[in-house]
Amino acid sequence: MLAKIGRLFKIKTRFEAFLIIYALALGAVQRGKIYLVLYPGFGGKLLFLACTCAVFMAGGKVLDCLKFEAAAKAAQEVEAG
């Protein structure tokens, strides 16, 4: 039963990855807007930039991991087959 629930939280396709990256980006921009209000000027802009850059880095890592998992699965099928 826990395995079935656990499968719901795994990213299996690029489409799912892009949906998650989009959701992260929306949250980062919202947080960045709050930083712009709390810290007007260069500091707020820098924090806004840090929020959005974090999404770019995380999104790239998610997409790279999907490629790595697909390659590992293909190699495992070659060994087994």
N, C-alpha and C positions, 0 to 999 in steps of 0.2 A: 504494500500500500504506500509506503514512504517513497519507493522508487517511482511509482506513478506520479506522485505529487512532485517529486524532484525533477521529473522530465518537463514539467511546466515552466521551470525556471532556467532551462538551458536554451541558449541561442543556437538554433539549428540552421537557419538560412540567412542570406545576406539581407533579405527583406526585413526580417525580424531585427537584425542588427541596425539597419537604417532607421527603423521605428524607434529603437531604444536611443540611438544617437540623437534623433530629432527631439525626443522627450528631454534628454539631458541638455540639449542646446536651449530649449525653451526655459528650463529652470535656470540655466546659467545666465541667460539674458535678463531674466526677471531679477535675479540676484544682483547682476551688474547694474541694473537700473536703480536698485536700492542703494548700491554703493555710490552711484553718481549723486544721489540726493544727500546721503549722509556725509560724503567727502567731496565737496565741490572742488573743481580744479583738476590739477594733474594727478593727484592721488586717487581720486575717484575713477578717472579714465584708466589709470594703470591697473586698478583692481578689476574694472570691467574687462579689460584686455586679458587679465590673468584668468578670469572666469571662462571666457570664450576659448582661450588657448588650452585650458584643461580639457574642454570637450573635444577639441581637435585631436589632442594626444590620446585621450581615452578611446575615441572613435577609431582612430588608426590602429590602436592596439587590438580592439575588438575585431576589426576586419582582418588584421594579420593573423589573429588566433583562429579565425574561421578557416583561412587558407591553410594554416598549419594542421588543423584537425582533419581537413579534407585530404591533405597529402598523407598524413599518418594513417588514415583509414584506407586509402588506396594502397599504400605500401603493405598494410596488414592483410588486405585481401589478396595481393599478389603472393605474399608468403604462404597464406593458407591455401590458395587455389593452385 
